[in-house]
């Protein structure tokens, strides 16, 4: 019953609201009852003062006694109550004054008085008197309150005044108020239930939607998204999920592209190699041509090995197994030694190479082997897509604590719509360049980007008479003598 978040929240909210309403109802009722009784008691104290004034100024005077009795009768009628006087001096007698309409309910037992023996000290201490509840409970079941106070003349107690009032109307008012409180509480409970249902449904609806979306997502529907757009924590969770879904979708697309590209890249050379080997085996290719076709097979095999190595490098970098091993080295000298390794290919394509590195060494803090890999990937890419007789340009510039390395070719450049994708895995450079037989795997630039990112630096690309790649490295000072190195201006 309470397994769902909706039922748990609904039960909790209702329990809290009902408890608060119950507590509020009890508090309001108790306060109202006390207020009603306090008001009636205050009335009795005020009227008791009038009764006392009439008794000590008029009633004890035989000539004014009739006037006093009229005043007492008027007060008794006003409250439909009973006033009793008990004097120490028997000549004043025992008096009971009631409204004529109340003769039946007041028993007119003038000889009966409230038993005040246990209240004598309290009455004496309180000039206004005291209030006794249901003092006539033995004679009648109607609720009453009785004001009992001493009649004092010149600091001498001459008697006791009893003023009894029926408070049935007060209890009836209290009962009506309680009924009203109950009715309003029931209405409040109904409204609270509706409000809690609405609020709980509003809160849980996006969570239920998220659950459904996650289930769809887990079943392979990578386009499933949460439509909730709130600014609260649930909205933030929905935004985070959608962002995660976008990234997962991107990764899934990349994975599929990866599988398709790897399958294609491996199938082509394997098919080619198998065709040549089978042809040599069944005699289609004569023995005198073996060397020619074996060179092709070896070249295809080398391309496969290169691609597998790139895949392994990418996997290690993305898994975090390969982290930069920082050291301080001269990046200018590193560029020189790296470009020399491409001498055979540069001569083969008759490229005009310009290298501007400056006369002074530039020390950087980085992983030298990884930076060499970046340089090789960029230079290899530049040579691959530079036409025969074209130009290759490398330069090194500094900017405070940053060293910028530039590798530029004179090829056809990269289309603007393809530039944002050149660092993605398996982005094929020939999409933006003229393809040739040296087509790569589309992993070199992706590896370079991840290496530079791991260094906390930047790599960019733009079209500038060809493709122009630039990456930054952290420049550091090195206080040790350095052997002068020759500047390479032109290689051909």
N, C-alpha and C positions, 0 to 999 in steps of 0.2 A: 504493500500500500504506500509506503514511504520510500520507495526506491528511486523515484524520479526527483530531480531538482525542483520541479514545479510543485509537487506535493509537499516536499520538505519546506520550501519557502512559504507556501500557502499555509501550512499548519503552524509554522513558527509565527508568521505575521498575525494570523487570526488569534492564536493563543495570547500573544502580547497585547493586541488591541482589546480583546475581550477582558483580559485581566485589568487593563487600564480603565476600561469602561466600568467594570464592576467596582473597582477601587474608587473611581470618580463618583459613581452612584451612591456608594456607601458614605463617602465623605460629604457629598452635597446633602444627602438626607440627614445625616447626623448634625451637620452644621445648621440646617434649616430647623430641625427640631429644637436644637439648643436656642436658636434665635427666637423662635415662636415662644418658647417657655420664658426666655429672658424678658421678652417684651411684656408678656402677661404679668410676670413678677414685678417688673418696673411699674406697671399700671397699678398693681395692688399696693405697692409701697407709696405711690402718690396719693391714691385714694385713702390709704391708711392714715396718712398725715392729715387729710381733711377730716376723717372720722375722729381722730385723736383731738384735733382742734375743736370740733363741735362738742365732744364729750366734756373736756375740761373747762370750756368757756361757757357752755350753755346747759348741757344736760345736768350737771351737778347743781345748777341753779334752778330751783323748782319753778320759778316764774318763766324761765326760758326753756324748760324741758320739752315742751310741746314743739317749739321751733326746732330743737335739736333732733327730735324724733322724725320730723318732716324731712330734715336734711339727710338723716340716715336712711330713711325710706327712699328718698330720691336716688341716693347712691346705690342702694340694694336693687331698685328697679333698673337702673342703668346697666347693671351687670347681671340682672336676673339671679342675684345671689342672696346670701343671708349674713346679717351682722348680729353678732351676739356680744353682750356686755356682761362681765362678771366683776362685781365690786367687792372690795374688802368690807365696806360698811353695808350691812344688810338693809339699811334704809333705802338704798338706791335700787335694791332688788337685782333680779336676773332678767335681762332684756334680750328678746330675740326679734329682730326686724327683718322681714322678707317682703319681696314683691308679692302682690295678691295672686299673680299668675303662677307663682311658684309654690303655693301652699301645699300642693299635693306631693311635689317631689322633695321639698324640705319637710321633714316630719314635725317641725315646730316643737321639738322637744327642748323646751327652754331649760330644763334641768340637766340636759346632756351637753357636755363640753368635751372638746378634744382632750385626751390625756396628755397633759403638757409637763408632767413631772420630770421627764427626761430631757426637756428642752429649757427648763427654768433658767439655767446659767447662761445659755445662748441668748435667750430673750432679754435677760438683764443686761448683757454686754452689748447688745445691738439696739441702739435707740430706735431704728426704723422697724425693728421686729425681725421675725424669721418667717420663711415660707415652709409649710408642711404639706406634702402631697398626700391626697387620699386620706385625710384625717377622719372622714365619715365612712370609711370603707365597710364598717360593720353594719351600717344602716342602709347603705345604698351602693349599687355597683357602678354608678356614674363616676367618671373621673373628676376629682376636685383638687383645688389647691386652696389652702387656708393661710391667711396672714394672721400671725399671732404677735401682738406687741403689748407692752405695759402702758397703762394710762398713768402718766406721771404729772403730778401737780406740785409745784415748788419743791422739786427734788424728792418727792415722796410718791411711791407707787400706790395708787388708790384702786386699781383694778386691772383687768385684762380685757383686751379687745380681740374678738375673733371675726375675721371677714373671710367668708367662704364663697368661692365662685366655681360654678360648673364650667369645666374646660372641654366639654364634649365637642363644642364647635372648633376649638383649637386642634383637637385630635382629628376631627373630620378634615380640617384644612391640611393637617399634616398628611393624612391618608391620601387626600386628593393630590397633594404634591408628590407623594411617593409614587402614586399611579402615573402621574405625569412624567416623573423621572424614568419610570420603567418603560413607558411608551416611547419617550424620546431615546432611551437607551436601546430599545429594540430597533427603532428607526436608524439610530447610529450604527448598530451592529449590521443591519442590512446594507447600509451605505458603505460601511467599512469592508464588508465581504465583497461587495461589487468593486470597491476601489482596490482591494488587495488582489482580487482576481485579475483586474486590468493591469495593475502594476507588475504583478508576478508574471503574467503572460507577456507583457512588454519586455521584461528582463530576460525571461527564458526563451522567448521566440528566436532571437538571434543565436542563442546557444544551441537550440534544437536545429536551426538552419545550418550552423557550423558542423554539427554532428553529421547531418545528412550529406553536407558537402564533403566532409572528410571521408565518409564512407564511399562516396562517388569517386573521390580522388584516389582512394586506396584501391579501387577497382580498375584504375587506369584512365579515368576521365580527367585528364590533366587540364582541361579547360574549365572545370568547375570552379566557381568563385562565390564568395559571400557578398551579398548586396547591401549589408548593413553599413550605414554611413555616419553613425553617431560619433560624438566627440568624447564619450566616456571611455571607461576601461574596456568595455565590450567592443566598442568601435575600434579602439586601438588594437585589440586582439584580432578583430576581423581584418583590419588593415595589415597587420603582421602576417596573418595567414595568407592573405591574397599576395602579399609580397613574396612570401616563401613559395607559394604555388607558382608564381611567375618564374622564380629562380629554378624550381624543380622542373617546370615545363621547359625552361631554357636548357637545363642540363639533360633532360630527356631527349629534346631535339638534338642536342649536341651528341648525345650517346648514339642515337640512331644514325646521325650523320657520320659519327666516328666508325660505327660498325660498317656502314655502307662504303665509306671511303677506304677503310682498311681492307675490306673484302675486295674492293676494286683494285686497290694498289697492290695487293698480294696476288690476286688472280691473274692480272695482266702479265707480270714477269714470270710467274709460275707456268702459265699457259705457253708463253713464248719459249721458256727454257725447255719445257716438256716437248714442244713441237720440234725444236732443233735436235734434242737428244734422241727422240724417236726416229727422226729422219736419218740421223747418223747410224742408228742401230739397224734399221731395215734397209740401209744402203741407198736411200733416196739422195743423201748427201755423200758424195765420193770422199774417200780418205784424204785426197789432196786438198779438200776444202775444209777439213776439220778445224784447222787453226783459226780460220776466219770466223766460223760459227762458235767455236769455243770462246773466243774473245767476247762475242755478244752475250753468251750465257754467263760468263764471269762478270760482265758489266751489269747485267740484270741482277745477278746475285749480290753484287756490291750495293746496288740500289736498294735491294730488300734489306740487307744488313743495316744500311744507313737509316732506313725508315724504322726498323725495329729498335735501333739504338735511340732514335728520337722519341719513339713511343715510351721506351723505358725511362729516358730522361724526364719526359713530361709527367709520367706517372710518379716518379720519385719526388719531383718538385711539388706537384699538387698534393701529394700525401704528407708533405712536410718532413720527409726523411732527409731531404737535401737542404741544408741551411747554409747560408754564407759563412765561410771561414775567413773572417776579416784579417787583412794585413795591409801594410803600407807599401806601395810600389809606384814606380814611374809609369804612368799610363801612356806617355809619349813613346817610350821605348817598347812598351807592350804592343802598341799599334804598329810600330815599324816591324817588329819580328813577326807579327801576325800576317801583315800584307805580303811579306816575303814568301810565306807558304803557298800563296796563290800565284806565284810567278809563272808557272807553266800554263795555267789557264789564261792569265793575262796576255802572255805572248801568243797563245793560240788564237785569241780573239782580236789581237793587235789593238789593245786598249791603251788610251792615253791616260796615265795615272798621275794625279796631282795630290801630293801629301804635304799639308801645311801644319806642322806641329810646334813650331817655334824653336828657339835655340836653347831654352832652359828646360830642365826636367819639371814635370808637373806630377806631384805626388798625390795619390788618392788613397782612401781607405775603403777597401772592398775585397771580395774574393777573386783573386787574380785568375784562377782557372775558369770561373764562371763568366767573368768579363771577357776572357779570350773566346769563350763559346759564343757570347753575344756578338762580338766582333766578327767571328767567322761566319755566323749566320747572316749578319747584315751584309758583309762583303760578298759572301757566296750568292746572296739574293741579288745584289747589285750587278755582279758579273754576269749572272744568269740572264738578266733581262736588259742588259746593255747590248745594243747591236754591234756587230763587228766594226772595228775602227772607232768605236764610241769612246766616251770619256768617263773615268771613275775619279771621284774627288773625295778625299778624307781630310778632315781638319780637326783641330783641338783648340778650344778657347776657354778662358777662365772668367769667372764672375764671382769675386769675393771668395766664398768658401765652396763654390761649385765649379766643376770642370765639365764642359760640354763637348761631346764627341759627335761629329757629323759624318755620315756616310751617304754620298749622293751619286746617282748615276745619270746617264743621258738617255735613258729609255723613254718609253711613251708615257710614263707616269701612271697614276692610279686614278680611276674615276672617282668623283666626289662621293657618289653613293656607296662606293666600296671602301672608302678610307676608314669609316668606323668599324669595319669588320676585319681589317688586315691582321689584327693580333689574335683573332679567334682560331681555335684548332681547326686544321684542315681547310683553312681559307687558302684557296689555290691562287698563287700569284698570277697565273696566266689568265685569271678572270679579268685582270686589269692590265696585263702585259701581253705582248705577242708570245704565244707558246712556242717552245722549241723542244728539242729532244731531251733537254736536261731538266724537264719539269720536275719540281720538288714534291714533297709530301704535304706541304701546308702546315708543318709543325715548327719550322725554324723560327718564324716571327713570334709565334705563341710562346715558345720556350724563352726567347729573348725578353718578352714582356714580363713573364713571371719571374725571371731572374732579377730584372731591374726593380720590379715591385718588391721582391724580397729584400732588396737593398734600401728600400724606402725612397727610391729615386723615380725619375720620370723618363718615359720614352715616347716620342711623338713621330708623326709622319705627315708630310705635306708634299704637294707637287711644286717643284721649282725647276722647270726645264727637265724634269725627270722626277724620280722618287727621291725624296730627301728624308732620311731618318736621323733623328737626334736623340741622344740619351745623356742623362746627367749622372755625375758621381760626386761623392763627398771629397772635397779637396782639403788636404792637410799640409801643414808645414813640416819640413824635415831638416833638422839642423845637423847635417853631416856633409862633408865634401863629396861631390859627385863628379865622376869622370865626364869630360865633355863628350858629346855624341854628335855624329855628323847629321846634318839635316837632309832629309830626302825630299828633293823637289820634284823629281820626274822619273817615272819608271815606265819603260816601254818594252 
